[in-house]
């Protein structure tokens, strides 16, 4: 039991960062020093499998049944599928549709995938896979086939942001056309103001995905390190003896559990924020009241413009 607790403290040299960072898998280093596989890659593959399997189960459970079932054919009886359906419909109807309007159906598969993939990776980072592996293989300290937090890696969040960057701007080009897309950079300002605005807008286009990557990376890193640090104190307190260790252990364990639940909330929140801001940036690159048909849509959502401006300012 003592060994299991001290596993959380990373052995004799406790380091909370080791529970979050990337770990190389066995034989992952080539002769030139390049690694070809890591624990975070395994986590991402596992997250992808979970998303695909749960999505398939949910799709079958949500689909309308045979007419012979009557009104019951519209019911979703699987609890997991029901949860996925409620969250997905909320994201589509309450969050994305006021931003993208008629383009919602076209881009929801991408936005749903973005949300669920990030969420599953965030949740997997809270599962002590690396600790279980070290418990089973006590001498292994620098390599592991699985574990860590994929969304803690700036490479992973950066790759997600790059994908979002291309989707946002390609969708904007298709929606506005090249000429209108270029006009969007000046917002109709005079040419002498446009000389200053165009470089700023171009920088803004690049900075937006960087902000997406850094926000997700920083939140996952800070929160998971805090959880690992609190559990580390539990392990160190056990080694200190019953007199000193009992009080520290109780306080650290209670704090760790509280922060752990907070991290679950943060994991959901950061997945939502990443998807939401991606939708906001896509909504900004669209026609806004230029045509009558667009005007009718904005009548249905009178506060959409303010919604976009406030969301963009928050970034």
Secondary structure, DSSP 8 states (H G I E B T S, - for coil): -HHHHHHTTTTTS--GGGGTS--B-TT-B-TTS-B--BHHHHHHHHHHHHHHHHHHHHHHHHS---GGGGGGGG----HHHHHHHHHHHHIIIIIIHHHHGGGHHHHHHHHHHHHHHHHHHHHHTTS-HHHHHHHHSTT--SB-SS-S-GGGSHHHHHHHHHHHHHHHHHHHHHHHHHHHHHHHTTTT--HHHHHHHHHHHHHHHHHHHHHHHHHHHHHHHHHHHHHHHHHHHHHHHHHH-HHHHHHHHHHHHHHHHHHHHHHHHHHHHHHHHHHHHHHHHHHHSS--SSSHHHHHHHHHTTTHHHHHHHHHHH-
